Amino acid sequence: MHVKNELWAAAGVVVAALLLAGCGSGTVAPPVVTHGVALREPLADPRPYGAADTAFGLDVLNAWCRADPRANLVLSPSSLASGLGMAYLGARGGTAQAMARVLDLPATGGQGFEAGLQARSAALRGLDSPGVTLTASDQVWADPTLKTRRSYLNAVATGYDAGVAQAPLLSSPGRAAQEINQAIAAATRGQIPQLLSPGSLNGIALVLTDALYLRAAWATPFQPSQTASGPFTTAAGQQATVSFMNGGQFRAVSAAGWTAVQLPYRGGNLAMVALLPPSGAAGCATPAASALGAMAARLTAGGTAGPVETRSVSLPRVNLGGQVSLKGLLGELGMGVAFTASADFAGLSPQPLSIGLVKQAATLQVGEQGTVASAATAVGMQPTAVRVQPPQVVFDRPYLMLVTASATGESLFMARVADPAAH
C-alpha cells in the first residue's frame, strides 16, 4: 500500500462508508454481456448485510494493520464483500461454511439470502442522489471453455445485478487483463487505471469483479481559509506536519475511550464517521464491530440511544491510494480452504475450481469540499484437479515378487525378499 500521510495513530482513523473502483490501459472492444434471470424477491432488510460487510471489513483491516502497522491502509469492505460474495454463491459444503464465517454473513439461507443481497445492492445504488455521485457495478468474466451453471448465473443476477462477459482468460490472459482493467477504469472514472497486471491472470478461468466510484459533497463544507498546518504523531511515533481542516459543528459520541464524529454528506443519506482511538492506544487499535454499531446507532438516533454531543473538528486533509493482494490475509482469517484443491465451488461450475487471487485497489481523497473515493476488487477462480492420494502399501517386511505373463498367468520369476540390503 502506498503511504502518503500517516492517518492511524493519535489523530484517528477515518472509516468511510463507501469506497470502490478499478481500471486498465489500452483500448479493446467492450465485451458482450449476457445475464441470467434475476428473480424478483420479496422485500428484505438490507441492514444485516451492511452490518456484516462492516464487521468483515474491520477484521480485514485489523489483520492488514498487524501485517503493516506503520502504513496507511484504505479498504472497501463493500467491494471486497461483493467480489467474494459472488464466489460464495457458488460455494458448497465446508468451503461455503468457511466463507460465510469470515464474511460474517447473516444466518439465512436459500432465496432469503439472495433477497437480502438484492436489497443490499439496491440500497447501495440508491445512494446516488443530488450532491452524491455513486456508481456500482459487478461483473462475471468467464473463459469460453468454462462451463457455468445456469442456477449460478441466475443467483448473481438476482443478488448483484451481475452479468457474464466472455474473456480469453486461459488462451490470452494478458488481453483478458486489459479488457477487465478497461471496464474497471470506466466504472471508476479513471481513478484506478490498472487493477490486474498482465501476468496476474495466468491459469485463471473466471474473474469476479466489483467496482465503485463515489464523489460526495459535505453537507457543511470546510472553509479553505480555516485550513492550517499542525503536528501529527504518526504510527511510527514521529512528528509530522500536515494540513488540518478546521471548523464545523458535528455530532459526536464517546464509548470505551473512543470518540466518533459524524460528518454528513449532502442529502443526509451518507456520512463519514471519523474515529479517534483512546488516548495512548498503541498498535492497531480497532473498535469491535458491536461497539462501532452502538456508536453509529447513537449518532443516527440522537439522544434516544444515548448521549450525543456537538463538536468542532480538526481533521487532516488526506489523499490515500494503493493496491493489496488479500489472499494471505483471508486465509489467516479462516477462508483458507477456498484457495486449495479441496475447495468446493460445485454450485458455480461442474468443473473443479478454487480461488486463485483476491486483489483490491482503492483510493480516498478527503478535502474541504467533500470526498472522492473509488475501489475495485477482483476474485480470480482457477481450475483445479482434486488429487486424491491413494492408500499406500509399504513393503517394510519380507515380501514376495512374481514376474507373471499376463496372458497365461505363468510366473516366469518368483522371489522372496528377506533383506533388500543383502546381495
N, C-alpha and C positions, 0 to 999 in steps of 0.2 A: 504494500500500500504506500503510495507516495505521500510523504509528510510535508505539509505546507505550514500549518500552525498547530501547536500543541493545544488540544481542547479536551483534556481529560482530567487534569488534577484539580487544584483548588477552585478554579473558576467553573468547573462543572462540565457535564456532558450534555450535548443537545440531542434530544430524541425527537426526530421529525416523524410525522405521521406517515408520509409517503415519500419514497424515493425510487426511481427506476429508469433505466434506459440501455441502449446498446447500439452497435453500428458496424460499418465496414467501409472498404475503399474500392474504387473501381466501379464500372457500370456494367451490369448484366440485366437481361430482360427480367421483369418481375415474374415470380412463379405463378403458375395456375393453382389456385387453392380450391380444394373440394371440402365440403362439410358433411359431417354426419347429421343425423336427425336430432335436433335439440328438443327435448321434451319440455312441455310447459308444466313446470312443477307447481304445486300449491305454495302459497306464500310461506316463507320461513324466516326465522330471526337470524340476521347475519352477525349479530354481536358475538355469539360464542366462537365464530370463525375468526373474527377480528381479534378477539382476546387470545385465541390460540396462536395466531401469527405473531402477536406481540410477545407472548411467553417464549415461543420458539426463537424469536429474534434476540431476546435477552440472553438465552442460553448460548446462542452462536456468538453474540458479541462478547460475552464473558469469556468463552473459550478462546476466542480470537485474541482478546486482550491479554490473556495469560501467556499466549504464544508470542506476542509482540507488545509488551506493556508500555513502551515509550512512543508508539506510533499513533498518528491519527487514524481512526477507523471510521469508514462510512459504509453502511449496510442497508439494504432494503429487505426487511423481513417479508413484506408483502410479495415482492418479486420472487424471492427465493422460495417462499411457500407455494407460490403458483407453479413455478417450474417443477419442483419436487412433487407438488400435489397432482400434476398431470401424470407423473410417473406412478404415483401411489394408486391412481385409479386402475392401473393395470397390474398392480402387485397382488400377490396371493400368499396365503399361509404365513409362515414366520417372517417373510420379507415384509408383508403388509403390516404385521403386528409391530415390527421394529420401527418402520417408518412412521406409523401412527403415534407411537410413544414419543419419538424425537420431535415430530411435528406438533405434538400436543393436541391432536385432533379431538373434537368433541365426540363423546361416546354415542354415536348414532350410526346406523348402517343403512344399506340398501338405497332406495330412492330418496329417503330422508336426507342422506348425506349429500347427494347431488343437488337436492333442493337448497340446502344450506350454502353450498358453493355457488349456486346460481344467484342466490340472494346477496351473498358477499360480493360477487363480481358486479352485480347491478348497483350495489351501494357505492362501490369504488368508482365506477364510471359516472355515477350520478353526482360526484363531487365537482364535475366540470360545470362552472357557473360564472356569472359576472365577477370579475376580479380573480378568478381561479381558472387557469387552463390546465386541464388534466386529460391526458390520453393514455390508455392502457391497451395492450394487445398481447394475445397469446397465440402461439403457433406450434404446430407439429410439423417437423421436417423429416421425411422418410425417404430412404433409398428405394428406388423402384423394385428392387428384388426382395424387400422386406414385406412380409405379409402381416397386415394389421387386422385385428378382429373388428367387425362391424360394431359390436357392442361397445368396444372401447372408443371408437370414433364418435358414437352417439354420446358416450359419457363425457368426453372432453368438450363436445359441442354444447352439451347441457350445462356443465359446471363452469366452463371457462370461455364459452363462445369461441372456441379454437377450431380452426380448420386444418387441413393437411395439405402440405405442399411437397411435391416430389423434388428431390435434390440428389445429385450424383455423389452421395456421401462415400460409397465404397469404391466407385470407379475413378472419381476425381475429387478427393476430399478438399484440395485447395480451392477448386472452383466452388464447391458447396459452401466452404467457409466464407468466400467472397459474397455469395448470394445471401447468406444469413446475416453477415455483417452489414450489407447494404440495406436489408429490410429493417434491421435494428437501428441503424443510423437514421433512417427516415422516420421511424417511430419515435425516436428521441430527439428529433430536430438537430441532429449532428452533435449532440452533447457527448456521445460515446462513439468515436469513429471506428474502433475495432475491438470487438469482444473476443473473437476467435482468431488465433494465429493460423497461418497457412498449414502448419503441420499438426494442429491440435486435434483434428478430426480423423486421423488415421485409425482405421479399424472401427469407427463409429458408424452405425447404420441408421440411427434415428436420433434427432435432436429436438428437445422441447424448450421453447424459448418464451420468455415473458419480458416485456418492455414497458416502461412507464416514464412519462415526462410530466413534470409539474412546474408551473410558474404561478406563484400566488403572491398577491399584494397584501401587506399588512392592513388590518382594519384601521390602525393608527400608525402611520409611518413614523420612523425616527427622523429627526431633523438633522441633516448633514452638518449643520453648524454646531451641533452638540457632540459630534463625534470627536474623540480626543484620545491621544496616546496614553497608555498606562502600563504598569507592570503586570506580568502574568507568570505565575510559578508553574513551570512545565512538569510533565510526568517524570522527567529526569531530575527534578529538583533544582533546575536552573531558572534564572530570572530572564524573561524576555519582555520586550516592549511591543505591544500590539495596539491595534485601533479598537477602541470600545465605543459602541453606540450607546447613548445615554438618554434616559427620559421615559416617558410613558407612565400610565397607571394601569397595572396589570394584576389580575387575580393571582394570589399565591397561597400555598398551604405548606405546612411542615409536618413531618412524621418521621420518627426514628432518626432524627438528625438530618434528614434530607429536606431540602426546600425545592418545591416545584412551582414554577411560574408559567402561566398560560399566556401565550402570545397569539391572539386570534388573527386569522386572515379575513379578508373581505367576504361578506356573505354569511359568516358565522357557522359554516359547515365544516371548517377545517381549522386546526390550530396547531402551533408548535408548543410543546412542553419542554422547557429547559430545566434540567435537574442539577442542583448543586449538592454534591456529596457532603456528608458530615465533616465538620472541621477536623483536620488531622487525619482523615481517611487516607490510607496508603494502598498502593497496588491498584487492582482492577475493581474498584468499588462499583457495584451494580445493584440496584434495588431488586428485591424479589418481585415477580410478576403480580403477586397479590397486593403487595404494598403499592406498586405503581398503579394498579387498578383502583385501589382505595383512594389514592390521591387524585387520580383523574376523575373519579366519581364526585369527590368533594368540589373540584374545580368546575365541574359541569352542573352539579345540582345546587351549588351555593351552600348557604348555611344549613339547609335541611339535612346535609350529610356530614356536617362538621364545620368547625370554624374556618372562614376564608378571610384572608387579609388583602389589602391593596398595597402593592409595592411598585416603586420605580425600579428599573433595571439598568445595569451596565453590562452589556453583552458584546463579546468580541465579534467583529466582522470577520467572517471566515470564507475560504474558498478551498474546499476539500475535493479529492477525487482519487480514484485508483481502481485496481483490479485485484481479485483474490481467487485462488483455487480452494474450494471448500471441501473437497473430498476427504482429506485427512481429518479435518475438524468434525465433520459429520460422522465419520467412523468412530471417533473418540466419544461422541455423544450417544452412540448406540445404534447407528444405522449401518454398521459395517457389512452385514450380510448382503445388503443391496448391491455392494460393489464386488462381490465374489461370484465364482462359478456356481455357487449354491443358490443364487438369487432366483426368485420365482416371480416372473412377470408374465405368467401364462394368460392373464386377462388382457394383456396388450397384444401379444402375438403368439402364435403356436411355435415360433422359433425361440430357443432359449436366449435370454437377454440378461445383461447386468448393467448397472450404471458405470460408465467409464470415465465421466468427467462431470464436475459441477463447477461452473465459473460464474462469477458476478463482477460487473463493473458498475460503479456508482459515482455520482458527483453531487455536491451540495454547496451552494453559494448562498450565504446569508448576508444581506446588506440592509441599508436604511429603508429601501422601498418594499422589500419582501424577500422571497425565497425562490430560487431556481434549482430544481433537483431532477436527477434522472438516474435510471439504473436499468440494467439488463441482466437476465440470468439465462444460462444455457445448461441444460442437463442432457448429456450425451449417453445414449444406450448402445452397447456393443454386443454383437453376437457372442455367445459362449457355448462351448460344448462341455456339458457336465461329465467330468471324468470320474467314473465310479471305480475305485480301487478294488480289484477282486481280492478275495481271501488268499492269503499267502501260505504256501506249503514250504516249510523249512526242512531241508534234508540235513538234520543236525545229529543223526544217529545212524547206525548201519542200515544200508538200504540196498535194494536190488535194481539192476538195469537190464532191460531187454531191448535188443535191436531186432525189430519184427517186420516181416514183409506184410504190407497191408492187404494184398490180395489173398494170401493163403493163411496168414496168421502164424507162419512158421518163424520161430525165433532163430535168427542167424547167430546172434551172440547173446550171452547172458552173463551177468556178473553180480556179485555181492560186494559192496564196498564196506569194508570194516574200518579202514583208516585211510582217508584220502591223502594224508601226508606221506604214507609209505609207498615205496616203489617195488 
